[in-house]
Amino acid sequence: MSSSWQVHTGTLVTILISVVVAVSGCDSSTDRPVAATTSGSAQPATGTGEPTGAPATTGAQPSSTPAAAPPDFPPAVAPAKLEHGRTYWGVYVTVVRTDDNFQIKPEDQNRLDAAEKSLTDLGYEPDAGAYDVGCEQGLREQLRLDPQRNYATVRIFFAEQAMAQQFVKAYQPGIVGTAKVTLYCMD
């Protein structure tokens, strides 16, 4: 597998926006989304292994106990309420590669921290960190992640697709993608 360093415009914009948010203390408006990925078309993964979009999928989801969120934002499922074997709509705010030992580069850790702070400032309890994304069945395929790589993410889960889409429309500075996932490794 050869490695090439291509920078796609969408990825560059996402990185620049993440830096601006980190520097500005997450002071942003919810008037319009910067990047919505529920249009049904996905972009291939970039040369850095980070996806630029994900296809929308459909289907009803089970109800769950919601976490607190501001009025313009729908309630997410609190991490403590996530259940093994249940299906949720994951909204992936940041996705970065890790090495084989799940170690994260300092600049990528800064991106993860900024995304986590942004969600926490909105009242969410994001689930973040380096982990085996194989525990989220459907994630690799929908976000087009390399199956030979490990990743770290900042994400929140919703019980219904409509709630995930409402979040995506309201959230600034945008997201990496959404995925309908079944959670495992929750024991």
TIVO-2410 file (N, C-alpha, C; in nm, 3 decimals):
# residues 187
REC num residu      c1      c2      c3 atome chaine
REC   1      M   0.085  -0.116   0.000     N      A
REC   1      M   0.000   0.000   0.000    CA      A
REC   1      M   0.090   0.123   0.000     C      A
REC   2      S   0.082   0.204  -0.101     N      A
REC   2      S   0.164   0.325  -0.106    CA      A
REC   2      S   0.094   0.438  -0.036     C      A
REC   3      S   0.173   0.528   0.018     N      A
REC   3      S   0.113   0.642   0.089    CA      A
REC   3      S   0.132   0.767   0.006     C      A
REC   4      S   0.025   0.842  -0.013     N      A
REC   4      S   0.034   0.968  -0.085    CA      A
REC   4      S  -0.024   1.077   0.003     C      A
REC   5      W   0.027   1.196  -0.010     N      A
REC   5      W  -0.018   1.307   0.074    CA      A
REC   5      W  -0.097   1.403  -0.012     C      A
REC   6      Q  -0.226   1.380  -0.022     N      A
REC   6      Q  -0.315   1.471  -0.092    CA      A
REC   6      Q  -0.398   1.544   0.012     C      A
REC   7      V  -0.418   1.669  -0.007     N      A
REC   7      V  -0.504   1.745   0.083    CA      A
REC   7      V  -0.627   1.786   0.004     C      A
REC   8      H  -0.740   1.734   0.041     N      A
REC   8      H  -0.865   1.770  -0.023    CA      A
REC   8      H  -0.915   1.900   0.039     C      A
REC   9      T  -0.976   1.981  -0.040     N      A
REC   9      T  -1.025   2.111   0.004    CA      A
REC   9      T  -1.116   2.098   0.125     C      A
REC  10      G  -1.208   2.003   0.123     N      A
REC  10      G  -1.301   1.984   0.235    CA      A
REC  10      G  -1.227   1.951   0.364     C      A
REC  11      T  -1.124   1.867   0.355     N      A
REC  11      T  -1.047   1.832   0.473    CA      A
REC  11      T  -0.970   1.953   0.525     C      A
REC  12      L  -0.910   2.029   0.434     N      A
REC  12      L  -0.837   2.148   0.474    CA      A
REC  12      L  -0.929   2.248   0.543     C      A
REC  13      V  -1.048   2.267   0.487     N      A
REC  13      V  -1.144   2.359   0.548    CA      A
REC  13      V  -1.183   2.310   0.687     C      A
REC  14      T  -1.208   2.178   0.701     N      A
REC  14      T  -1.245   2.122   0.832    CA      A
REC  14      T  -1.134   2.145   0.934     C      A
REC  15      I  -1.009   2.123   0.893     N      A
REC  15      I  -0.896   2.144   0.985    CA      A
REC  15      I  -0.885   2.291   1.023     C      A
REC  16      L  -0.896   2.380   0.925     N      A
REC  16      L  -0.887   2.523   0.954    CA      A
REC  16      L  -1.000   2.568   1.045     C      A
REC  17      I  -1.118   2.518   1.023     N      A
REC  17      I  -1.231   2.554   1.108    CA      A
REC  17      I  -1.209   2.503   1.250     C      A
REC  18      S  -1.155   2.382   1.264     N      A
REC  18      S  -1.126   2.327   1.396    CA      A
REC  18      S  -1.027   2.416   1.471     C      A
REC  19      V  -0.926   2.465   1.401     N      A
REC  19      V  -0.827   2.553   1.462    CA      A
REC  19      V  -0.893   2.684   1.504     C      A
REC  20      V  -0.976   2.741   1.418     N      A
REC  20      V  -1.044   2.866   1.451    CA      A
REC  20      V  -1.132   2.848   1.574     C      A
REC  21      V  -1.204   2.736   1.580     N      A
REC  21      V  -1.291   2.710   1.696    CA      A
REC  21      V  -1.207   2.697   1.822     C      A
REC  22      A  -1.095   2.627   1.815     N      A
REC  22      A  -1.010   2.611   1.932    CA      A
REC  22      A  -0.956   2.745   1.979     C      A
REC  23      V  -0.917   2.829   1.887     N      A
REC  23      V  -0.861   2.959   1.921    CA      A
REC  23      V  -0.968   3.055   1.971     C      A
REC  24      S  -1.086   3.050   1.913     N      A
REC  24      S  -1.191   3.145   1.949    CA      A
REC  24      S  -1.271   3.102   2.070     C      A
REC  25      G  -1.237   2.989   2.130     N      A
REC  25      G  -1.309   2.944   2.248    CA      A
REC  25      G  -1.448   2.892   2.215     C      A
REC  26      C  -1.463   2.840   2.094     N      A
REC  26      C  -1.589   2.781   2.051    CA      A
REC  26      C  -1.703   2.880   2.048     C      A
REC  27      D  -1.677   3.007   2.023     N      A
REC  27      D  -1.782   3.108   2.013    CA      A
REC  27      D  -1.830   3.109   1.870     C      A
REC  28      S  -1.944   3.040   1.844     N      A
REC  28      S  -1.995   3.033   1.708    CA      A
REC  28      S  -2.146   3.041   1.707     C      A
REC  29      S  -2.199   3.066   1.589     N      A
REC  29      S  -2.343   3.077   1.570    CA      A
REC  29      S  -2.399   2.945   1.520     C      A
REC  30      T  -2.526   2.922   1.544     N      A
REC  30      T  -2.590   2.801   1.492    CA      A
REC  30      T  -2.684   2.834   1.378     C      A
REC  31      D  -2.662   2.948   1.310     N      A
REC  31      D  -2.749   2.987   1.201    CA      A
REC  31      D  -2.743   2.893   1.081     C      A
REC  32      R  -2.624   2.842   1.050     N      A
REC  32      R  -2.614   2.752   0.935    CA      A
REC  32      R  -2.497   2.658   0.957     C      A
REC  33      P  -2.509   2.533   0.912     N      A
REC  33      P  -2.401   2.438   0.930    CA      A
REC  33      P  -2.288   2.463   0.831     C      A
REC  34      V  -2.167   2.436   0.874     N      A
REC  34      V  -2.053   2.448   0.785    CA      A
REC  34      V  -2.044   2.324   0.697     C      A
REC  35      A  -2.066   2.207   0.757     N      A
REC  35      A  -2.055   2.084   0.680    CA      A
REC  35      A  -2.163   1.988   0.723     C      A
REC  36      A  -2.258   1.964   0.638     N      A
REC  36      A  -2.360   1.865   0.666    CA      A
REC  36      A  -2.331   1.743   0.582     C      A
REC  37      T  -2.335   1.625   0.642     N      A
REC  37      T  -2.299   1.504   0.569    CA      A
REC  37      T  -2.416   1.408   0.556     C      A
REC  38      T  -2.537   1.457   0.568     N      A
REC  38      T  -2.651   1.368   0.558    CA      A
REC  38      T  -2.716   1.375   0.421     C      A
REC  39      S  -2.643   1.421   0.322     N      A
REC  39      S  -2.700   1.436   0.188    CA      A
REC  39      S  -2.712   1.304   0.114     C      A
REC  40      G  -2.650   1.199   0.166     N      A
REC  40      G  -2.659   1.070   0.100    CA      A
REC  40      G  -2.539   1.039   0.015     C      A
REC  41      S  -2.445   1.132   0.000     N      A
REC  41      S  -2.326   1.102  -0.077    CA      A
REC  41      S  -2.205   1.111   0.013     C      A
REC  42      A  -2.116   1.018  -0.003     N      A
REC  42      A  -1.997   1.015   0.080    CA      A
REC  42      A  -1.876   1.051  -0.004     C      A
REC  43      Q  -1.780   1.110   0.060     N      A
REC  43      Q  -1.654   1.140  -0.005    CA      A
REC  43      Q  -1.555   1.033   0.036     C      A
REC  44      P  -1.462   0.996  -0.049     N      A
REC  44      P  -1.363   0.897  -0.010    CA      A
REC  44      P  -1.272   0.952   0.097     C      A
REC  45      A  -1.212   0.863   0.172     N      A
REC  45      A  -1.120   0.905   0.278    CA      A
REC  45      A  -1.005   0.981   0.216     C      A
REC  46      T  -0.953   1.078   0.292     N      A
REC  46      T  -0.842   1.158   0.242    CA      A
REC  46      T  -0.711   1.085   0.260     C      A
REC  47      G  -0.605   1.145   0.213     N      A
REC  47      G  -0.473   1.086   0.226    CA      A
REC  47      G  -0.430   1.071   0.371     C      A
REC  48      T  -0.494   1.141   0.464     N      A
REC  48      T  -0.459   1.129   0.604    CA      A
REC  48      T  -0.545   1.024   0.674     C      A
REC  49      G  -0.632   0.957   0.600     N      A
REC  49      G  -0.715   0.853   0.659    CA      A
REC  49      G  -0.839   0.907   0.726     C      A
REC  50      E  -0.869   1.035   0.709     N      A
REC  50      E  -0.986   1.093   0.772    CA      A
REC  50      E  -1.095   1.111   0.668     C      A
REC  51      P  -1.215   1.064   0.697     N      A
REC  51      P  -1.324   1.076   0.602    CA      A
REC  51      P  -1.374   1.219   0.592     C      A
REC  52      T  -1.435   1.251   0.478     N      A
REC  52      T  -1.491   1.385   0.462    CA      A
REC  52      T  -1.642   1.382   0.458     C      A
REC  53      G  -1.704   1.268   0.469     N      A
REC  53      G  -1.849   1.262   0.469    CA      A
REC  53      G  -1.896   1.120   0.483     C      A
REC  54      A  -2.026   1.103   0.503     N      A
REC  54      A  -2.081   0.971   0.518    CA      A
REC  54      A  -2.220   0.968   0.458     C      A
REC  55      P  -2.260   0.855   0.402     N      A
REC  55      P  -2.393   0.847   0.345    CA      A
REC  55      P  -2.498   0.845   0.453     C      A
REC  56      A  -2.614   0.896   0.420     N      A
REC  56      A  -2.726   0.889   0.513    CA      A
REC  56      A  -2.788   0.751   0.501     C      A
REC  57      T  -2.837   0.699   0.612     N      A
REC  57      T  -2.908   0.573   0.610    CA      A
REC  57      T  -3.039   0.593   0.681     C      A
REC  58      T  -3.129   0.497   0.669     N      A
REC  58      T  -3.261   0.516   0.726    CA      A
REC  58      T  -3.296   0.402   0.820     C      A
REC  59      G  -3.403   0.423   0.898     N      A
REC  59      G  -3.452   0.319   0.987    CA      A
REC  59      G  -3.488   0.377   1.122     C      A
REC  60      A  -3.589   0.320   1.186     N      A
REC  60      A  -3.631   0.365   1.319    CA      A
REC  60      A  -3.537   0.309   1.424     C      A
REC  61      Q  -3.519   0.384   1.530     N      A
REC  61      Q  -3.430   0.345   1.636    CA      A
REC  61      Q  -3.504   0.335   1.768     C      A
REC  62      P  -3.453   0.254   1.861     N      A
REC  62      P  -3.517   0.244   1.991    CA      A
REC  62      P  -3.500   0.373   2.070     C      A
REC  63      S  -3.592   0.400   2.159     N      A
REC  63      S  -3.579   0.520   2.242    CA      A
REC  63      S  -3.481   0.494   2.354     C      A
REC  64      S  -3.415   0.599   2.401     N      A
REC  64      S  -3.317   0.590   2.509    CA      A
REC  64      S  -3.331   0.712   2.598     C      A
REC  65      T  -3.274   0.704   2.716     N      A
REC  65      T  -3.276   0.817   2.806    CA      A
REC  65      T  -3.185   0.926   2.751     C      A
REC  66      P  -3.236   1.048   2.728     N      A
REC  66      P  -3.156   1.154   2.667    CA      A
REC  66      P  -3.067   1.226   2.768     C      A
REC  67      A  -2.956   1.280   2.718     N      A
REC  67      A  -2.870   1.367   2.796    CA      A
REC  67      A  -2.918   1.510   2.773     C      A
REC  68      A  -2.884   1.600   2.863     N      A
REC  68      A  -2.926   1.740   2.852    CA      A
REC  68      A  -2.860   1.805   2.731     C      A
REC  69      A  -2.933   1.898   2.667     N      A
REC  69      A  -2.880   1.973   2.553    CA      A
REC  69      A  -2.955   2.105   2.544     C      A
REC  70      P  -2.892   2.209   2.486     N      A
REC  70      P  -2.962   2.336   2.467    CA      A
REC  70      P  -3.086   2.317   2.380     C      A
REC  71      P  -3.182   2.412   2.386     N      A
REC  71      P  -3.308   2.398   2.313    CA      A
REC  71      P  -3.295   2.374   2.163     C      A
REC  72      D  -3.197   2.435   2.096     N      A
REC  72      D  -3.181   2.417   1.951    CA      A
REC  72      D  -3.120   2.282   1.916     C      A
REC  73      F  -3.070   2.213   2.014     N      A
REC  73      F  -3.004   2.086   1.991    CA      A
REC  73      F  -3.086   1.973   2.053     C      A
REC  74      P  -3.095   1.859   1.984     N      A
REC  74      P  -3.171   1.746   2.038    CA      A
REC  74      P  -3.093   1.676   2.150     C      A
REC  75      P  -3.161   1.605   2.236     N      A
REC  75      P  -3.092   1.532   2.342    CA      A
REC  75      P  -3.020   1.410   2.285     C      A
REC  76      A  -2.900   1.386   2.335     N      A
REC  76      A  -2.823   1.269   2.295    CA      A
REC  76      A  -2.839   1.161   2.401     C      A
REC  77      V  -2.801   1.040   2.368     N      A
REC  77      V  -2.802   0.931   2.464    CA      A
REC  77      V  -2.675   0.946   2.548     C      A
REC  78      A  -2.691   0.953   2.680     N      A
REC  78      A  -2.577   0.965   2.770    CA      A
REC  78      A  -2.489   0.841   2.759     C      A
REC  79      P  -2.356   0.857   2.763     N      A
REC  79      P  -2.267   0.740   2.751    CA      A
REC  79      P  -2.302   0.628   2.849     C      A
REC  80      A  -2.343   0.662   2.969     N      A
REC  80      A  -2.377   0.559   3.069    CA      A
REC  80      A  -2.504   0.482   3.031     C      A
REC  81      K  -2.584   0.536   2.940     N      A
REC  81      K  -2.709   0.472   2.899    CA      A
REC  81      K  -2.697   0.392   2.771     C      A
REC  82      L  -2.580   0.397   2.706     N      A
REC  82      L  -2.560   0.320   2.583    CA      A
REC  82      L  -2.562   0.172   2.617     C      A
REC  83      E  -2.629   0.092   2.533     N      A
REC  83      E  -2.645  -0.049   2.561    CA      A
REC  83      E  -2.576  -0.137   2.457     C      A
REC  84      H  -2.512  -0.242   2.506     N      A
REC  84      H  -2.447  -0.343   2.422    CA      A
REC  84      H  -2.550  -0.404   2.328     C      A
REC  85      G  -2.519  -0.408   2.197     N      A
REC  85      G  -2.605  -0.471   2.099    CA      A
REC  85      G  -2.716  -0.382   2.045     C      A
REC  86      R  -2.727  -0.258   2.093     N      A
REC  86      R  -2.831  -0.167   2.044    CA      A
REC  86      R  -2.776  -0.082   1.930     C      A
REC  87      T  -2.867  -0.033   1.847     N      A
REC  87      T  -2.830   0.049   1.732    CA      A
REC  87      T  -2.860   0.195   1.763     C      A
REC  88      Y  -2.765   0.282   1.728     N      A
REC  88      Y  -2.776   0.425   1.750    CA      A
REC  88      Y  -2.727   0.498   1.626     C      A
REC  89      W  -2.754   0.629   1.623     N      A
REC  89      W  -2.699   0.715   1.519    CA      A
REC  89      W  -2.582   0.790   1.580     C      A
REC  90      G  -2.461   0.757   1.536     N      A
REC  90      G  -2.341   0.824   1.586    CA      A
REC  90      G  -2.310   0.947   1.503     C      A
REC  91      V  -2.281   1.057   1.571     N      A
REC  91      V  -2.235   1.179   1.504    CA      A
REC  91      V  -2.088   1.194   1.543     C      A
REC  92      Y  -2.000   1.184   1.444     N      A
REC  92      Y  -1.855   1.184   1.465    CA      A
REC  92      Y  -1.802   1.323   1.433     C      A
REC  93      V  -1.771   1.397   1.539     N      A
REC  93      V  -1.728   1.536   1.526    CA      A
REC  93      V  -1.583   1.540   1.478     C      A
REC  94      T  -1.499   1.454   1.531     N      A
REC  94      T  -1.358   1.447   1.493    CA      A
REC  94      T  -1.316   1.301   1.487     C      A
REC  95      V  -1.238   1.266   1.384     N      A
REC  95      V  -1.181   1.133   1.370    CA      A
REC  95      V  -1.035   1.151   1.331     C      A
REC  96      V  -0.944   1.092   1.409     N      A
REC  96      V  -0.801   1.099   1.378    CA      A
REC  96      V  -0.740   0.959   1.386     C      A
REC  97      R  -0.633   0.941   1.314     N      A
REC  97      R  -0.560   0.814   1.320    CA      A
REC  97      R  -0.481   0.804   1.449     C      A
REC  98      T  -0.464   0.680   1.495     N      A
REC  98      T  -0.371   0.653   1.604    CA      A
REC  98      T  -0.267   0.556   1.551     C      A
REC  99      D  -0.161   0.535   1.629     N      A
REC  99      D  -0.066   0.434   1.586    CA      A
REC  99      D  -0.116   0.296   1.630     C      A
REC 100      D  -0.037   0.194   1.608     N      A
REC 100      D  -0.080   0.057   1.642    CA      A
REC 100      D  -0.100   0.036   1.791     C      A
REC 101      N  -0.043   0.123   1.874     N      A
REC 101      N  -0.060   0.114   2.019    CA      A
REC 101      N  -0.163   0.213   2.072     C      A
REC 102      F  -0.246   0.265   1.982     N      A
REC 102      F  -0.352   0.362   2.014    CA      A
REC 102      F  -0.296   0.493   2.071     C      A
REC 103      Q  -0.174   0.529   2.032     N      A
REC 103      Q  -0.115   0.656   2.073    CA      A
REC 103      Q  -0.155   0.763   1.971     C      A
REC 104      I  -0.179   0.885   2.021     N      A
REC 104      I  -0.228   0.995   1.939    CA      A
REC 104      I  -0.122   1.103   1.930     C      A
REC 105      K  -0.101   1.158   1.810     N      A
REC 105      K  -0.008   1.269   1.791    CA      A
REC 105      K  -0.060   1.391   1.868     C      A
REC 106      P   0.031   1.474   1.921     N      A
REC 106      P  -0.012   1.592   1.999    CA      A
REC 106      P  -0.108   1.684   1.923     C      A
REC 107      E  -0.082   1.710   1.794     N      A
REC 107      E  -0.171   1.799   1.719    CA      A
REC 107      E  -0.310   1.736   1.700     C      A
REC 108      D  -0.315   1.604   1.686     N      A
REC 108      D  -0.444   1.536   1.676    CA      A
REC 108      D  -0.516   1.536   1.811     C      A
REC 109      Q  -0.439   1.523   1.920     N      A
REC 109      Q  -0.500   1.529   2.053    CA      A
REC 109      Q  -0.563   1.667   2.076     C      A
REC 110      N  -0.497   1.771   2.026     N      A
REC 110      N  -0.553   1.906   2.038    CA      A
REC 110      N  -0.687   1.916   1.964     C      A
REC 111      R  -0.697   1.855   1.847     N      A
REC 111      R  -0.823   1.853   1.772    CA      A
REC 111      R  -0.932   1.779   1.850     C      A
REC 112      L  -0.896   1.666   1.907     N      A
REC 112      L  -0.992   1.588   1.988    CA      A
REC 112      L  -1.039   1.670   2.108     C      A
REC 113      D  -0.944   1.734   2.176     N      A
REC 113      D  -0.977   1.814   2.294    CA      A
REC 113      D  -1.070   1.930   2.259     C      A
REC 114      A  -1.043   1.999   2.147     N      A
REC 114      A  -1.127   2.112   2.105    CA      A
REC 114      A  -1.268   2.065   2.071     C      A
REC 115      A  -1.280   1.952   2.003     N      A
REC 115      A  -1.412   1.899   1.969    CA      A
REC 115      A  -1.488   1.857   2.095     C      A
REC 116      E  -1.419   1.793   2.187     N      A
REC 116      E  -1.483   1.750   2.312    CA      A
REC 116      E  -1.531   1.872   2.392     C      A
REC 117      K  -1.449   1.977   2.399     N      A
REC 117      K  -1.488   2.098   2.470    CA      A
REC 117      K  -1.609   2.163   2.405     C      A
REC 118      S  -1.611   2.166   2.273     N      A
REC 118      S  -1.723   2.225   2.201    CA      A
REC 118      S  -1.854   2.154   2.236     C      A
REC 119      L  -1.852   2.021   2.240     N      A
REC 119      L  -1.972   1.946   2.275    CA      A
REC 119      L  -2.009   1.962   2.422     C      A
REC 120      T  -1.909   1.962   2.508     N      A
REC 120      T  -1.933   1.980   2.652    CA      A
REC 120      T  -1.994   2.117   2.678     C      A
REC 121      D  -1.945   2.219   2.608     N      A
REC 121      D  -2.000   2.355   2.623    CA      A
REC 121      D  -2.147   2.361   2.584     C      A
REC 122      L  -2.191   2.271   2.497     N      A
REC 122      L  -2.332   2.266   2.457    CA      A
REC 122      L  -2.417   2.180   2.552     C      A
REC 123      G  -2.351   2.118   2.651     N      A
REC 123      G  -2.424   2.037   2.748    CA      A
REC 123      G  -2.422   1.888   2.719     C      A
REC 124      Y  -2.348   1.846   2.618     N      A
REC 124      Y  -2.341   1.703   2.585    CA      A
REC 124      Y  -2.231   1.635   2.665     C      A
REC 125      E  -2.242   1.503   2.675     N      A
REC 125      E  -2.137   1.420   2.734    CA      A
REC 125      E  -2.075   1.338   2.621     C      A
REC 126      P  -1.979   1.396   2.550     N      A
REC 126      P  -1.923   1.322   2.436    CA      A
REC 126      P  -1.846   1.200   2.482     C      A
REC 127      D  -1.847   1.099   2.399     N      A
REC 127      D  -1.768   0.980   2.421    CA      A
REC 127      D  -1.645   0.998   2.333     C      A
REC 128      A  -1.528   1.003   2.394     N      A
REC 128      A  -1.408   1.038   2.320    CA      A
REC 128      A  -1.293   0.944   2.353     C      A
REC 129      G  -1.197   0.938   2.262     N      A
REC 129      G  -1.074   0.866   2.289    CA      A
REC 129      G  -1.038   0.766   2.181     C      A
REC 130      A  -0.927   0.698   2.204     N      A
REC 130      A  -0.879   0.596   2.112    CA      A
REC 130      A  -0.940   0.464   2.156     C      A
REC 131      Y  -0.991   0.389   2.060     N      A
REC 131      Y  -1.057   0.265   2.091    CA      A
REC 131      Y  -1.063   0.179   1.966     C      A
REC 132      D  -1.110   0.060   1.982     N      A
REC 132      D  -1.128  -0.031   1.869    CA      A
REC 132      D  -1.259   0.004   1.800     C      A
REC 133      V  -1.253   0.071   1.684     N      A
REC 133      V  -1.376   0.109   1.614    CA      A
REC 133      V  -1.452  -0.012   1.564     C      A
REC 134      G  -1.394  -0.130   1.574     N      A
REC 134      G  -1.465  -0.252   1.540    CA      A
REC 134      G  -1.581  -0.279   1.635     C      A
REC 135      C  -1.581  -0.212   1.750     N      A
REC 135      C  -1.690  -0.226   1.847    CA      A
REC 135      C  -1.813  -0.147   1.804     C      A
REC 136      E  -1.801  -0.069   1.699     N      A
REC 136      E  -1.913   0.007   1.646    CA      A
REC 136      E  -1.941  -0.045   1.505     C      A
REC 137      Q  -2.021  -0.152   1.500     N      A
REC 137      Q  -2.048  -0.218   1.373    CA      A
REC 137      Q  -2.118  -0.123   1.277     C      A
REC 138      G  -2.059  -0.106   1.160     N      A
REC 138      G  -2.111  -0.018   1.057    CA      A
REC 138      G  -2.031   0.111   1.041     C      A
REC 139      L  -1.952   0.146   1.141     N      A
REC 139      L  -1.877   0.272   1.138    CA      A
REC 139      L  -1.774   0.275   1.025     C      A
REC 140      R  -1.688   0.174   1.017     N      A
REC 140      R  -1.581   0.174   0.917    CA      A
REC 140      R  -1.637   0.188   0.775     C      A
REC 141      E  -1.743   0.115   0.747     N      A
REC 141      E  -1.800   0.117   0.613    CA      A
REC 141      E  -1.864   0.252   0.581     C      A
REC 142      Q  -1.940   0.306   0.675     N      A
REC 142      Q  -2.014   0.429   0.648    CA      A
REC 142      Q  -1.926   0.552   0.643     C      A
REC 143      L  -1.819   0.555   0.723     N      A
REC 143      L  -1.726   0.668   0.718    CA      A
REC 143      L  -1.605   0.638   0.630     C      A
REC 144      R  -1.606   0.521   0.569     N      A
REC 144      R  -1.498   0.479   0.479    CA      A
REC 144      R  -1.361   0.486   0.546     C      A
REC 145      L  -1.353   0.426   0.664     N      A
REC 145      L  -1.227   0.422   0.738    CA      A
REC 145      L  -1.147   0.300   0.694     C      A
REC 146      D  -1.017   0.315   0.691     N      A
REC 146      D  -0.927   0.208   0.653    CA      A
REC 146      D  -0.935   0.096   0.759     C      A
REC 147      P  -0.970  -0.025   0.720     N      A
REC 147      P  -0.983  -0.133   0.817    CA      A
REC 147      P  -0.850  -0.176   0.880     C      A
REC 148      Q  -0.739  -0.133   0.824     N      A
REC 148      Q  -0.608  -0.169   0.877    CA      A
REC 148      Q  -0.554  -0.066   0.977     C      A
REC 149      R  -0.630   0.038   1.004     N      A
REC 149      R  -0.584   0.147   1.091    CA      A
REC 149      R  -0.667   0.154   1.218     C      A
REC 150      N  -0.609   0.219   1.320     N      A
REC 150      N  -0.679   0.248   1.445    CA      A
REC 150      N  -0.714   0.396   1.447     C      A
REC 151      Y  -0.820   0.430   1.518     N      A
REC 151      Y  -0.868   0.568   1.520    CA      A
REC 151      Y  -0.905   0.612   1.661     C      A
REC 152      A  -0.907   0.743   1.678     N      A
REC 152      A  -0.961   0.807   1.798    CA      A
REC 152      A  -1.068   0.902   1.749     C      A
REC 153      T  -1.175   0.916   1.825     N      A
REC 153      T  -1.284   1.002   1.782    CA      A
REC 153      T  -1.342   1.080   1.899     C      A
REC 154      V  -1.417   1.181   1.865     N      A
REC 154      V  -1.509   1.247   1.958    CA      A
REC 154      V  -1.645   1.233   1.893     C      A
REC 155      R  -1.739   1.172   1.967     N      A
REC 155      R  -1.869   1.145   1.908    CA      A
REC 155      R  -1.978   1.146   2.014     C      A
REC 156      I  -2.101   1.162   1.965     N      A
REC 156      I  -2.219   1.149   2.050    CA      A
REC 156      I  -2.318   1.061   1.975     C      A
REC 157      F  -2.407   0.999   2.050     N      A
REC 157      F  -2.503   0.907   1.990    CA      A
REC 157      F  -2.646   0.956   2.013     C      A
REC 158      F  -2.730   0.932   1.913     N      A
REC 158      F  -2.871   0.966   1.919    CA      A
REC 158      F  -2.953   0.840   1.897     C      A
REC 159      A  -3.072   0.838   1.956     N      A
REC 159      A  -3.162   0.724   1.943    CA      A
REC 159      A  -3.231   0.721   1.807     C      A
REC 160      E  -3.243   0.836   1.742     N      A
REC 160      E  -3.315   0.844   1.616    CA      A
REC 160      E  -3.236   0.924   1.512     C      A
REC 161      Q  -3.254   0.887   1.386     N      A
REC 161      Q  -3.186   0.955   1.277    CA      A
REC 161      Q  -3.223   1.103   1.271     C      A
REC 162      A  -3.351   1.135   1.292     N      A
REC 162      A  -3.396   1.274   1.286    CA      A
REC 162      A  -3.323   1.361   1.389     C      A
REC 163      M  -3.297   1.306   1.505     N      A
REC 163      M  -3.224   1.380   1.609    CA      A
REC 163      M  -3.079   1.405   1.565     C      A
REC 164      A  -3.017   1.304   1.507     N      A
REC 164      A  -2.879   1.320   1.458    CA      A
REC 164      A  -2.874   1.427   1.350     C      A
REC 165      Q  -2.971   1.425   1.258     N      A
REC 165      Q  -2.974   1.524   1.151    CA      A
REC 165      Q  -2.999   1.664   1.206     C      A
REC 166      Q  -3.085   1.676   1.307     N      A
REC 166      Q  -3.110   1.806   1.369    CA      A
REC 166      Q  -2.981   1.861   1.430     C      A
REC 167      F  -2.904   1.775   1.497     N      A
REC 167      F  -2.777   1.816   1.556    CA      A
REC 167      F  -2.682   1.864   1.446     C      A
REC 168      V  -2.669   1.785   1.338     N      A
REC 168      V  -2.577   1.818   1.229    CA      A
REC 168      V  -2.611   1.955   1.170     C      A
REC 169      K  -2.739   1.984   1.153     N      A
REC 169      K  -2.780   2.112   1.096    CA      A
REC 169      K  -2.746   2.229   1.187     C      A
REC 170      A  -2.752   2.209   1.317     N      A
REC 170      A  -2.730   2.318   1.413    CA      A
REC 170      A  -2.585   2.334   1.456     C      A
REC 171      Y  -2.505   2.227   1.449     N      A
REC 171      Y  -2.371   2.229   1.508    CA      A
REC 171      Y  -2.271   2.305   1.422     C      A
REC 172      Q  -2.195   2.389   1.485     N      A
REC 172      Q  -2.081   2.458   1.424    CA      A
REC 172      Q  -1.956   2.407   1.491     C      A
REC 173      P  -1.852   2.372   1.427     N      A
REC 173      P  -1.811   2.407   1.292    CA      A
REC 173      P  -1.837   2.299   1.190     C      A
REC 174      G  -1.918   2.202   1.218     N      A
REC 174      G  -1.943   2.093   1.126    CA      A
REC 174      G  -1.892   1.963   1.184     C      A
REC 175      I  -1.915   1.855   1.113     N      A
REC 175      I  -1.878   1.722   1.162    CA      A
REC 175      I  -1.801   1.646   1.055     C      A
REC 176      V  -1.743   1.533   1.095     N      A
REC 176      V  -1.677   1.445   0.998    CA      A
REC 176      V  -1.780   1.358   0.928     C      A
REC 177      G  -1.877   1.305   1.005     N      A
REC 177      G  -1.979   1.221   0.945    CA      A
REC 177      G  -2.074   1.163   1.046     C      A
REC 178      T  -2.178   1.098   0.994     N      A
REC 178      T  -2.273   1.027   1.078    CA      A
REC 178      T  -2.275   0.882   1.034     C      A
REC 179      A  -2.310   0.794   1.127     N      A
REC 179      A  -2.316   0.653   1.093    CA      A
REC 179      A  -2.418   0.583   1.182     C      A
REC 180      K  -2.496   0.497   1.122     N      A
REC 180      K  -2.587   0.411   1.197    CA      A
REC 180      K  -2.504   0.292   1.243     C      A
REC 181      V  -2.486   0.280   1.374     N      A
REC 181      V  -2.396   0.178   1.427    CA      A
REC 181      V  -2.465   0.093   1.533     C      A
REC 182      T  -2.421  -0.031   1.541     N      A
REC 182      T  -2.463  -0.119   1.650    CA      A
REC 182      T  -2.342  -0.131   1.741     C      A
REC 183      L  -2.363  -0.101   1.870     N      A
REC 183      L  -2.252  -0.098   1.966    CA      A
REC 183      L  -2.228  -0.234   2.029     C      A
REC 184      Y  -2.102  -0.272   2.034     N      A
REC 184      Y  -2.059  -0.393   2.101    CA      A
REC 184      Y  -1.946  -0.355   2.195     C      A
REC 185      C  -1.887  -0.450   2.263     N      A
REC 185      C  -1.776  -0.427   2.358    CA      A
REC 185      C  -1.821  -0.337   2.473     C      A
REC 186      M  -1.948  -0.339   2.508     N      A
REC 186      M  -2.001  -0.251   2.612    CA      A
REC 186      M  -2.006  -0.324   2.747     C      A
REC 187      D  -1.968  -0.451   2.750     N      A
REC 187      D  -1.976  -0.529   2.872    CA      A
REC 187      D  -1.869  -0.490   2.971     C      A
***
